[in-house]
Amino acid sequence: MQNINEIEELIKLISKLPGLGPKSAKRIVLKLINNRDELVKPMASTLAQVYKNVTRCNSCGSLKSNINGCINCENLKEKYTKICVVEDIADQWSIENSNIFQGYFHILGGTISSVGQRKEDLLINSLVERVNRENIEEVILATSATVEGQTTAYYIQDSLKNTNAKVTKLAQGLPVGGEIESLDDGTLFSAFKNRSNLNSNSD
């Protein structure tokens, strides 16, 4: 294989993407090179625009446009009374695509026990602020059924104890160790429908 620094660096970068290794990255790079005008040029331009204009919202954790703002926060057409809390944006997209949940989303940006991830790095304080500010009646914890996900859920539950919101979590249908973004619509529907109440003062 020809030793071209630019190609080697591109392969290394692409191989860091989820589900891709060095072999897949090499195939992708070759595809890009063979379609320079159709793929490389517009992709480079689009990536530059994304880097410049798309950031993470400091309030809800979703993606926002520096031009149009955060659609998740500015969704004022309907006044929702529920917030669904997920670990990352991929989880939000999975739930949205299933059309199971109608309400606000709050994206934490990880879990407490993730490598290098502290609870201070997560948007838990802003979640409490949103619940109080928007008079939220129910907070649905849709964290994964992993040790990290459950640890995060319990911490959030404790953080919300002084609010008036009912705290529930996904229950039946969510397999132990399962991650939200990998679940099918039927499993998600069952998990939402059978969510359990976490409030300590509940009957």
N, C-alpha and C positions, 0 to 999 in steps of 0.2 A: 504494500500500500504506500502511495506517495506520502511523504512527510511534509505536508503543508500546514504551517502553524494555524492559519485561520480556520482550516477545515477541522483540525484536531480540537481546537478550542470550541468550535460549534458542536462537535460530536459530544464533548464533555458536558456542555451546557444542556443539550437536548436529553442526554441520558439521565439527567437529574429529575426530569419530569416523571410524574407518577405513572407506573406501568411500563416504563421504557428502560431498556438497558442499552449497552454499547452497540449490540447488533442492530436493534431497532433504530437507534439514533443514526447509525451509518446509512441505513436504507432511506431514512427521512432526509438526511443531508444530500444524498445522491439525487433524490427526487427534486429537492430544491435547486440544486445546481443545474440539473437538466431542464428546469423550468424557471430560469432566472427572471424573465420578464413577467410571466404569469403568476409566479408565487413569491419569489424573493423580494422583488421591488415593492409590491403592494403590502406584503407582510411586514417588511421593515418600516414602512410608513405607518401602518396601523399600530404596530408595537410602540413606535415613538409617540403616537397620539395617546395610546392607553397609558403609557408611562407618565405622560404630561398631564392628562386630564382625569384619570380614574384613580380614586383613592378610597380608603376605608373610612366610613363615617365614625366619628369619635363617640357618637351617642348610641347608635343601634348596632354598629359593627358591620353593616351591609356595605356593598360597593356603592359609591356615589360619583356622579360627574361633577367636576369643578365648574362646569357650565350650567347644568340644570339642577344641581343639588341632589339631595338624597330622596329618592322616590319613596323609600320605605318609611322615612320619618314624615314626609310631606303628604302622605296618603290621607287626605282629609275628606275625601268624598263620603266615606262612611265612618262613623265613630265606632270603633271596635272596643270591646271590653275584655279581650283576651290577648295575651302575648305568648308566643311560642318561642322558647329559648333553645337554641341549637349551638353546637360546637363551632361549626364553620359554614361558609357560604354554600358549599356543596350540599350540606344537609338542608338548608333553606330551599335550594332549587329542587331537590327531590320531593320535598313536601309540597311545594307550590305546584309542581307538575302533576301531583296526584289529585289535586283539587279537594283534598280532605279537610284542610284547615282554612278558615276565613278569619283573619285577624292580623295583628302586628307580629313582626319577627324581631328577635334580638339575637345577634350572633356574638358569641363570647370571644371567639378567636383562639380556641383551644380548650384544654382542660388543665386543672391545677397541677396534676402529676406529670404532665408532658415534660419531656426533657428540656430543661432550660426555661420552663414556663412557670411563672409564679402567679398566685391568685391576684396579685396587684396588677399583673399584665392583662388580666381579663376584664371585660366590661361589666363587672358585677355591680359596682357602685352606680354606674349610669342606668343599669336595669332597675335598681331600687328607686332612683330618681324618676324614671319613666313611669313606673307603677304608681307612684304618688301623684305625679303631675297629671297623668292621663286618666286617673281614677279607674285603674284596671281592676277587674273583678276576679280574673283567673290568670295565673301564670302556669303554663304547661311546660314542664321540663322534659325536653326531647333530646336529652343527652344519650350517648350510646350506652349499651348495657355492658360496658367494660368497667374495670376497677376504677380507672381514671374518670370515666364518665359519671359513675355513681358517686364517687367522692366529690366531684364538682357539684352534682345535684344536691347532695346533702348540705354542702357549704352555702349554696344559693338559698336553699330552704331556710337555713338559719339566718341568713342576711335579710330575708323577707318577713321575719317573724313579727316585726313591729308595724307591718302594713296591714291593710284591710283585705288584701287579695287572698283568695283561695289558691293554694299551691298543689298542683297535681303532677303526676309523672306518667309517662307511657308504661303500660303494663303488659297484659297478655298479647302475645303475637310478636313481642320483641325478644329474640333469642339471646341467651347469655353470651356476652362477648360480641354481640352484633353491632355494626355501625350503621347509622341512619341512612347514609347515602347508598348503601348496598342493598337496602330492603326493597321488595316489590310493593306495588300499590296495595295489594290485598293485606300484606303484613302490616303496612303502615296504617291502613284503615282500622284493623283490629286493635293495634296498639293505641290509637287515638280514642277509639270508642270505649275501650276498657281501661282508660287511664284511672289511676287511683289517687285518692286524696291524701296529701302529706301533712296537712295542718294538724298540729298536735291537739288542738282543742275541738277537733271534729268528732262526730258521734261514731 
